[in-house]
Amino acid sequence: MADLGLVRETACAIVDKLKAGDVTPLDLLDALETRIAEVDGKVNALPILCFDRARDAAKALMKKPAAERGLLAGMPVPIKDLTDVAGVRSTQGSPIYRDRVPERSDILVEHLEQNGAVIYAKSNTPEFGAGANTFNEVFGATVNPWDTSKSAAGSSGGAAVALATGMAWLAHGTDLGGSLRNPASFCGIVGLRPSIGRVARTPKFVIDNTTSVQGPMARNVEDLALLLDAMSGEHPADPLSLPALPTSFLSAARSGAKPKRVAYSPDFGITPVDPEVAAITRKAAERFAEAGAIVEEAHPDLSEAHDCFHVLRAFSFANSKAELLRTKRDQLKPEVIWNIEEGLKLTVERITRAQAQRLAITERTLKFFETYDLLLSPATIVPPFPVENRYVAECGGKKFNNYVEWLGIAYAITLACCPALSLPCGFTASGLPVGLQIVAPPRGEAQLLARASVLEDILGLRGCTPIDPKPPR
C-alpha cells in the first residue's frame, strides 16, 4: 500500500521535507509507483512511466549539496504527453508518433530539471491536445475520479486526474483554449494559464505562437505558485520568454493581498451556461465580499471571441499539421482533420481580421481592468459530462457549430492575453466539482495568485483531494 500520509501532503510540505532531509526523492518515487499501481488502472491518467530514468536522476541529484538541488529539491513531476522528455516515449496522443522517443527534452523540461524536478511519467492527452476530452487511439480515455463514467476534460486531463488521485503532487500542463483550466474545473484541482512568455518553451513551427502556453497544475494555490516559480524564467531559445521576477510567486500567494473590486459574469455575453454551474460560481464569487471587496456583475466586450478564435486556431493547425494531413490523413481523428482543413481555406483577409479582433479584445479588456482587479466566471459552462461524448454538442438549448465552441468562456481569455486560473469552488448536487475562473490583467500572476488564495481560504475547499476513484453513481 502507498504511504497515504505522504501522498496527501501538500507539495510545499513535501519540498520542505526534501530540504530538511526527512524524505528523499527516492522515497517519493517509491510512494508514487505504489500509488499508481493501486489507482491508475481505474482512471488511465499516466500511461507512460519512466521510473528508471527518474531514479537515475534522483540519485544524481542526491549527490549534490542540499543547497544546490534547486527550488523543487527532488520533487517528482509528470509531463503532459505533448511535450518532449529526452529518452521517454512522447506520442502527442497520436498513432503517428506511437513509438517516437525524442533525443532532447523541451526547454521547459530542462528548466524544471535544473530546478530540481524529477520526471517520472507522461500524462495522457487527446491527440495533439485537440478537444477538451482526454481520449486517444494510443492509450484510450482518461476518466474522472469523482465519477469514472465522466470525462476529465482536456487536454491536460491526465495531469489533473493524477493530482486528484494522489499520483502527483504537482503536474505540468498546456493551455490554448482552456486545456489547463477545463480539467482543473472537472477534477477539483487548480490549473493556471500564465501570461505569454512567463514559461519558456521550445518554439515549434512558428516563433510567435501566443495562444498556447505551458503552465502549472496543483491541488491548491500555494503549490501552484511553487511550481510556477520553478517553471518561470527566460531562455535564449524562446525569444518571447520573460525574465523571472525578483519576488517569488509563492510569496505572493502567501501575502494575503485582497482585491478591492471584482467583476463576475456567468457567460461573458457569448455562451450558454448550465444553470447549476452558474449558481455555484456566482455564490463563490460573491464570497469575495467577505474579504472586503465590492462584487459586481460585469464583463468586457468579448463578442468577437468565437469568430476570432476559430480563425487563429485553424491557422495554427494549418501551420503545424498540414504536412500530416497530406501524408498521414488516415491516422488523424476527424476533429483534427476538420481544423487543418479550416486553416488551409483561410484567406489573408480573414487572418488579418482575426488579428485585429484580438487586438481590440485585448484593448477592451485592459480598459476593463482599470476599474476591476479581477474578472470571475465559470471555468467551464457544464459539469463533467459522460466520457463517451467526444465533446459538448449542446448547452441550454443551443447546439454548437463545432467541437470547440463550448469552450468560449475559456478561449475568450486566451485571446485577451490574460493569466487565468480555475479554482475549485463547489460541487453539483450529484457531487461533481465546479471551478471558478479567476482572471487578472496581463503579467498579473502575482496578484492573481494572492487573491485566489484569499478566496480559497474563504471557500474552505482546500484538502478535498486526493481521492480514490469513485465508481459511477
C-alpha positions in Angstrom: 0.0 0.0 0.0 1.1 3.5 -0.8 2.1 5.8 2.2 -1.2 7.8 2.2 0.2 10.2 4.7 2.9 11.1 2.3 0.6 11.1 -0.7 -1.8 13.5 0.9 0.8 16.1 1.9 0.9 19.4 0.1 3.7 19.9 -2.4 5.1 22.8 -0.3 5.3 20.4 2.7 7.0 17.7 0.6 9.6 20.2 -0.6 10.2 21.3 3.0 10.7 17.6 3.9 13.1 17.2 1.0 15.2 20.2 2.0 15.2 19.1 5.7 16.3 15.6 4.7 13.2 14.0 6.2 12.4 12.2 2.9 14.5 11.6 -0.3 13.4 11.8 -3.9 13.7 8.0 -4.0 11.2 7.7 -1.1 8.8 9.9 -3.1 9.2 7.8 -6.3 8.6 4.6 -4.3 5.3 6.1 -2.9 4.2 7.3 -6.3 5.0 4.0 -8.0 2.9 2.1 -5.4 0.0 4.6 -5.7 0.0 4.5 -9.5 -0.2 0.6 -9.3 -3.1 0.9 -7.0 -5.1 3.6 -8.8 -4.2 4.3 -12.4 -5.8 1.2 -13.8 -9.2 2.8 -12.8 -8.5 6.2 -14.4 -5.8 5.9 -17.1 -4.0 9.2 -16.3 -0.3 8.3 -16.6 0.1 5.8 -19.5 3.8 6.4 -19.9 6.1 5.7 -16.9 9.9 6.3 -16.7 10.8 5.3 -13.1 14.3 4.0 -14.1 15.1 7.4 -15.6 13.6 9.1 -12.6 15.6 7.1 -10.1 18.8 7.8 -12.0 18.1 11.5 -12.0 17.2 11.4 -8.3 20.4 9.6 -7.4 22.4 12.2 -9.3 20.6 15.0 -7.6 21.2 13.5 -4.2 24.9 13.6 -4.7 24.7 17.4 -4.8 24.8 19.5 -1.6 21.2 20.3 -0.4 21.6 24.0 -1.4 22.3 23.0 -5.0 19.3 20.8 -5.6 17.1 23.6 -6.9 13.8 25.1 -5.9 11.9 21.7 -6.0 14.8 19.8 -4.4 13.9 16.5 -6.0 10.1 16.7 -6.3 8.7 14.3 -8.9 6.6 15.9 -11.7 4.8 14.3 -14.6 4.9 16.0 -18.0 2.0 16.2 -20.4 2.4 13.9 -23.4 2.6 16.9 -25.8 6.0 17.9 -24.5 9.2 16.1 -25.2 11.2 14.4 -22.5 14.6 13.0 -23.7 14.7 9.3 -23.9 11.0 8.9 -23.0 8.2 7.9 -25.4 6.4 11.0 -26.5 3.4 10.3 -28.6 1.3 13.5 -28.5 -1.6 11.1 -28.2 -1.3 10.2 -31.9 -0.8 6.9 -33.7 1.6 8.7 -36.0 4.0 9.1 -33.1 3.1 6.0 -31.2 6.7 4.9 -30.9 8.6 8.2 -31.0 11.4 8.7 -28.5 13.0 12.2 -28.7 16.7 12.7 -28.1 16.2 16.0 -26.4 13.7 17.5 -23.9 11.7 20.6 -24.5 13.5 23.5 -22.8 10.5 23.7 -20.3 11.5 20.2 -19.1 15.2 21.1 -19.0 14.4 24.2 -16.9 12.3 22.1 -14.5 15.0 19.6 -14.1 17.5 22.3 -13.4 15.2 23.5 -10.7 15.2 20.1 -9.0 12.2 18.4 -10.7 12.4 14.6 -11.3 10.4 13.5 -14.3 8.7 10.1 -13.7 5.7 9.9 -16.1 3.9 11.4 -19.1 0.3 12.3 -18.6 -2.5 11.5 -21.1 -3.8 14.0 -23.6 -6.1 13.9 -26.6 -4.5 13.7 -30.0 -2.3 16.8 -30.4 -4.2 18.3 -27.5 -7.2 18.8 -29.7 -10.5 18.8 -27.8 -11.4 19.1 -24.2 -12.0 15.4 -23.5 -8.9 13.3 -22.9 -9.0 10.3 -25.1 -6.9 9.0 -28.0 -6.3 5.9 -30.1 -2.9 5.2 -28.5 -3.9 4.9 -24.8 -7.7 5.3 -24.7 -9.7 7.6 -22.4 -8.8 9.2 -19.1 -11.8 9.2 -16.8 -12.9 11.5 -14.0 -12.0 10.2 -10.5 -15.1 11.8 -9.0 -17.3 9.6 -11.2 -15.4 7.2 -13.5 -18.2 7.4 -16.1 -17.5 11.0 -16.7 -14.9 13.0 -18.7 -11.8 14.5 -17.0 -12.0 17.3 -19.7 -8.8 18.2 -21.5 -6.4 18.5 -22.9 -4.4 18.3 -19.7 -6.8 15.6 -18.4 -4.2 13.1 -17.4 -2.3 15.7 -15.3 -5.5 16.8 -13.5 -6.5 13.2 -12.7 -3.0 12.3 -11.4 -3.2 15.2 -9.0 -6.8 14.5 -7.9 -6.0 10.8 -7.1 -2.6 11.3 -5.4 -0.4 10.1 -8.2 1.3 13.5 -8.3 1.9 16.4 -6.0 2.5 18.8 -8.9 1.9 18.5 -12.6 2.7 20.2 -15.9 0.0 21.2 -18.4 -0.5 23.3 -21.5 -3.4 25.7 -22.4 -4.7 27.1 -25.7 -8.5 27.1 -25.3 -8.7 26.1 -21.6 -6.6 22.9 -21.6 -5.3 23.6 -18.1 -8.5 25.3 -16.8 -11.1 22.8 -18.0 -9.6 19.7 -16.5 -8.8 21.6 -13.3 -12.5 22.5 -13.0 -13.8 19.0 -13.8 -11.3 17.3 -11.4 -11.4 19.6 -8.4 -7.8 20.9 -8.6 -6.1 24.2 -9.6 -4.8 25.0 -13.0 -3.2 28.2 -14.2 -2.8 29.6 -17.7 0.1 32.0 -17.3 0.8 35.2 -19.3 2.5 34.9 -22.7 6.2 34.3 -22.2 6.0 33.6 -18.4 7.2 30.0 -19.0 9.8 29.4 -21.7 9.2 26.5 -24.1 10.8 25.2 -27.3 9.3 27.1 -30.3 7.7 24.8 -32.9 6.5 25.7 -36.4 6.3 29.4 -35.5 8.2 31.7 -33.2 5.3 33.9 -32.3 2.7 31.4 -31.0 0.9 33.4 -28.4 -2.2 31.4 -28.0 -0.8 28.2 -26.5 1.2 28.4 -23.2 2.7 25.9 -20.7 1.7 26.1 -17.1 1.4 24.6 -13.6 -1.3 22.4 -12.0 -1.6 21.5 -8.4 -4.1 20.7 -5.6 -4.0 24.2 -4.0 -2.9 27.8 -4.8 0.3 27.8 -2.9 1.5 24.6 -4.5 0.6 26.0 -7.9 2.7 29.1 -7.1 5.6 26.9 -6.1 5.5 25.2 -9.5 5.1 28.4 -11.4 8.3 29.7 -9.7 10.1 26.5 -10.8 8.8 26.9 -14.4 9.4 30.7 -14.9 12.3 32.4 -16.4 13.7 33.4 -19.7 15.6 31.2 -22.2 17.5 32.4 -25.3 15.8 29.7 -27.4 12.4 31.2 -26.7 12.6 34.9 -27.8 9.2 35.6 -26.2 10.2 34.3 -22.7 10.2 36.7 -19.7 12.8 37.0 -17.0 12.0 35.7 -13.6 10.5 38.3 -11.2 12.5 39.4 -8.2 9.7 38.3 -5.8 8.5 34.7 -5.9 5.0 33.7 -6.8 4.8 31.6 -3.7 5.4 34.6 -1.5 2.7 36.5 -3.5 0.3 33.6 -2.9 1.1 33.8 0.9 0.8 37.6 1.0 -2.9 37.8 1.9 -3.4 40.7 -0.6 -7.1 41.3 -1.2 -8.9 42.7 -4.2 -10.9 46.0 -3.8 -13.4 45.5 -6.7 -14.1 42.3 -8.7 -16.5 41.6 -11.6 -18.4 38.3 -12.1 -20.0 37.2 -15.3 -21.8 33.9 -15.8 -21.3 33.9 -19.6 -19.3 36.9 -20.8 -22.3 37.6 -23.0 -21.1 34.9 -25.5 -22.2 31.5 -24.3 -25.0 29.5 -22.7 -24.2 28.1 -19.2 -25.6 25.3 -17.2 -27.8 26.9 -14.5 -26.3 24.9 -11.7 -22.8 25.8 -12.7 -23.8 29.5 -12.9 -25.4 29.4 -9.5 -22.4 27.7 -7.8 -19.8 30.0 -9.4 -21.9 33.1 -8.7 -22.2 32.2 -5.0 -18.4 31.6 -4.8 -17.6 34.9 -6.5 -19.9 36.8 -4.1 -17.9 35.5 -1.2 -15.1 37.9 -2.1 -17.3 40.4 -0.2 -16.1 38.6 3.0 -12.6 39.9 2.1 -14.0 43.4 1.8 -14.3 43.5 -2.0 -17.0 45.1 -4.0 -18.5 42.4 -6.2 -20.4 43.5 -9.3 -21.8 41.8 -12.4 -19.8 43.0 -15.4 -17.5 41.9 -18.2 -15.5 43.4 -21.1 -16.9 43.2 -24.6 -15.8 39.8 -25.8 -18.4 39.5 -28.5 -15.8 38.8 -31.3 -14.2 35.9 -29.4 -15.8 33.0 -31.3 -15.0 34.3 -34.8 -11.5 35.4 -33.8 -10.5 32.2 -32.0 -11.7 29.8 -34.7 -9.7 31.6 -37.3 -6.5 31.8 -35.2 -6.8 28.2 -34.1 -7.4 26.9 -37.6 -4.4 29.0 -38.8 -2.3 27.3 -36.1 -3.4 23.9 -37.2 -2.6 24.6 -40.8 0.9 25.8 -39.8 1.7 22.8 -37.7 -0.3 19.9 -39.2 -0.8 20.5 -43.0 2.0 18.0 -43.9 0.4 15.4 -41.7 -2.9 15.9 -43.4 -1.2 15.3 -46.8 0.8 12.2 -45.7 -1.0 10.6 -42.7 -4.7 11.6 -43.1 -5.9 8.1 -42.3 -4.3 8.3 -38.8 -5.8 11.6 -37.8 -9.0 11.9 -35.8 -11.9 13.8 -37.6 -11.7 16.9 -35.4 -8.0 17.4 -36.2 -8.7 16.9 -40.0 -11.5 19.5 -39.8 -9.3 22.0 -38.0 -6.4 21.6 -40.5 -8.8 21.9 -43.5 -10.4 25.0 -42.0 -6.9 26.5 -41.7 -6.0 25.7 -45.3 -9.1 27.5 -46.5 -8.3 30.8 -44.7 -7.6 33.9 -46.7 -5.1 36.7 -45.8 -8.1 38.9 -45.2 -9.7 36.6 -42.7 -6.4 36.2 -40.8 -5.9 39.9 -40.8 -9.4 40.5 -39.5 -8.9 37.9 -36.7 -5.7 39.6 -35.6 -7.4 42.9 -35.5 -10.2 41.4 -33.4 -7.8 40.0 -30.9 -6.1 43.4 -30.6 -9.5 45.0 -30.0 -10.5 42.3 -27.4 -7.2 42.9 -25.5 -7.5 46.6 -25.5 -11.1 46.5 -24.2 -10.1 44.0 -21.5 -7.1 46.2 -20.4 -9.6 49.1 -20.1 -11.9 46.9 -18.1 -9.1 46.2 -15.6 -8.7 49.9 -14.9 -11.9 49.5 -12.9 -11.7 45.9 -11.6 -8.9 43.9 -10.0 -10.3 40.6 -11.2 -12.7 39.1 -13.6 -14.6 36.0 -12.5 -16.7 33.4 -14.4 -17.4 29.7 -14.6 -14.2 27.9 -15.7 -16.4 25.6 -17.8 -20.0 26.0 -18.8 -21.1 22.5 -17.8 -20.3 19.9 -15.1 -18.4 16.8 -16.1 -20.2 15.0 -18.9 -20.2 11.3 -20.0 -16.8 10.3 -21.1 -18.1 8.6 -24.3 -19.3 12.0 -25.6 -16.4 13.3 -27.7 -17.3 16.9 -26.7 -20.2 19.1 -25.5 -22.6 19.4 -28.5 -25.3 21.4 -26.8 -26.0 23.6 -23.7 -29.1 25.4 -22.7 -30.9 24.5 -26.0 -28.0 25.9 -28.1 -26.3 23.5 -30.5 -22.7 24.3 -31.0 -21.3 24.7 -34.5 -18.1 22.7 -33.9 -16.2 20.7 -31.2 -14.6 23.7 -29.6 -17.3 26.3 -29.4 -18.4 25.2 -26.0 -15.1 26.4 -24.7 -15.7 30.1 -25.4 -15.7 31.1 -21.8 -12.0 29.9 -21.6 -10.7 30.9 -25.0 -12.1 34.4 -24.8 -9.5 34.9 -22.0 -6.8 33.3 -24.1 -7.4 36.0 -26.8 -7.3 38.8 -24.2 -3.7 37.7 -23.3 -4.6 37.4 -19.6 -3.4 34.9 -17.0 -6.3 32.9 -15.6 -6.8 30.0 -13.2 -9.5 27.6 -12.3 -10.2 27.3 -8.5 -12.4 24.6 -7.0 -15.5 26.5 -5.8 -18.2 23.9 -5.0 -20.0 20.7 -6.1 -23.1 19.9 -8.0 -26.0 18.1 -6.4 -24.5 14.9 -7.8 -21.2 15.6 -6.2 -19.2 16.7 -9.2 -16.6 19.5 -8.9 -17.1 23.0 -10.3 -14.3 25.5 -11.0 -14.4 29.3 -10.8 -12.3 31.0 -13.4 -10.3 33.9 -12.0 -8.7 36.3 -14.4 -6.1 39.1 -13.9 -4.5 41.6 -16.3 -1.6 40.5 -18.5 1.5 39.6 -16.4 -0.6 39.9 -13.3 0.1 36.3 -12.0 1.3 37.6 -8.5 -1.9 39.5 -7.8 -3.9 36.6 -9.3 -2.4 34.0 -7.0 -2.6 36.2 -3.9 -6.3 36.9 -4.4 -7.1 33.4 -5.4 -5.5 32.2 -2.2 -7.7 34.6 -0.2 -10.8 33.2 -1.8 -9.5 29.6 -1.4 -9.3 30.3 2.4 -12.8 31.7 2.4 -14.4 28.8 0.5 -12.6 26.2 2.7 -12.3 23.6 0.0 -8.6 23.1 0.2 -7.8 19.5 1.0 -10.7 17.9 -0.9 -8.2 16.0 -3.0 -6.5 13.5 -3.3 -9.3 11.0 -3.5 -9.7 7.3 -4.5 -11.6 6.9 -7.9 -15.3 6.7 -7.4 -17.5 4.4 -9.4 -20.4 5.7 -11.5 -23.4 6.8 -9.4 
